[in-house]
């Protein structure tokens, strides 16, 4: 309990009013909150030279959304499109059109804070089934109307932003069901609009709800899990926090069904084949530029939470920690499920948030050689059959001890992280209310290139005075892993943010990392894609788009580096005078 003298910032605990600016800015649940704790609050004040007085009057944006932008599409076309989906399934009001065009990225929130509303579809449609989708695609192709797709609202890459107007489809309104489960093949077929928690709840309780013999899981748990849909996972080539064991979404997809401007595409449900290029892999990650996903069959795993084993360790250095992680992944003993390593600065922040910093425990750790801004936390879990999980956990512990790690036990760090792993994004609004920005960019690296990528990207972020840069790896493979950069800065202007973001993307490219590991490309990262993958591979993407979408109506305006303006090509798209 807080002492009477302890100041508590004016964090917002009021539900975002319906159809308010706040309701558009708010991440996820309008009733969801998670405030920076006392340790994090002290760090913010110290880093940005702020006082308690600076945290007394937040900017909450609770005003009603009062912007009106009329559709540009002729009224006759709006009427004909609405008729394709039936009464009550079409919307042309500005608030709804903004909601489906803007995502969960920082640029979306910043623009709304500054009352910048742009790039809206003319109409949002809620298709009831794949037949509706086919009719809409046919109509839009004939009329040359741009067509965008939305499911959950967690895109952080401007992936669904309707920069050319036209139509946006909301796949979650009706196309959100489990279509079938096949226990012989251990697969489930679902529509793209089903949300993560609903699918997991159905599968975890499959004997009761689906008449199955066993309980199942997909094993896909991105940080956006509670607010994202399966279709978004697939078309962005996403990854969940348990991906080191369960795999990324491309490892889970067995077959798919798409509606494209040239007709329907359905892939086969073989587990593997040698019949030329893999069309599942061609369509996964296409981000709505080739067609619209209407059904997907996913691999299932047995749901056995009782077998889960947890671990957490503290290393003396980043180099020791990386060596241990690489050895675990290359040991062929099996893979852990969650495998999350924080670099020294992220570990330092964690020590403050977990109230370890400055305590007798901290002093004891320092005496043992685990020094601030050098030590690194590794936390994780092992899942699967009980003997398998026990063996993986045992191997992780053996390897970590070999590299001089201190065993933190299972009850503290890992369980605390598990409790909050889907709610951390709620802190974004709290910080923004007081002019502090927190955002992320991530990439994929080899073990060999990891140290230099980490150093180069951090140098760019830390080159901005008074900027926190936390980094972790949270998806690992025998040949490498991802690096996830989180930066916190005192800023509130759109241009300041974009300048920092672009400099980080430039640094990732220059360091030789991939431009994205699991967030997708969208229109945000599109200008960097060709420089990373090369002209020949980019030409293949263009040829595929020309084949599936000859009139270029599907998600035009920069996604996957297609249809970019000259400003986007120069990587300056979004800057304002």
ABEGO torsion letter per residue (X at the ends): XBBAABBBBBBBABBBBBGBAAAAABBEBAABBBBBBAAAAAAAAAAAGBBAAAAABBBAGABBBABBBBBABBAAAAAAAAAAAEBGABBABAAAAAAAABBABAAAAAAAAAGBBBGBBABBBBBABAAAAAAAAAAAAAAGBBBBBBBBAABAAGAABBAAEEBBBBAAAABABBABBBAAAGBBBBBAABBAAAAAAAAAAAAAAAGBABBBBAGBBBAAAAABBAAAAAAAGBBBAAAAAAEBAAAABABBBBBBAAEBBBBBABABBBAEBBAAAAABGAGGAAEBBABBBBBBBBBBAAABBBBBBBBABAAAAAAAAAAAAAAGAEBBABBBBBBAAAAAAAAAAAGABGBAAAAAAAAAGBBBGABBBBBEBBBEBAAAAAAAAAAAAAAAAAAGBBBAEAABAAAAAAAAAAAAAAAAAAAAAAGBBBBBBBBBBBAAAAAAAAAAAAAAAAABBGBBBBBBBABBBAAEBBBBBBBBBBBABAAAAAAAAAAAAAAAAAAGBBABAAAEAEAAAAAAAAAAAEAAAAAAAAAAAAAABAAGABGBGGBGGBGBBAAAAAGABGBBX
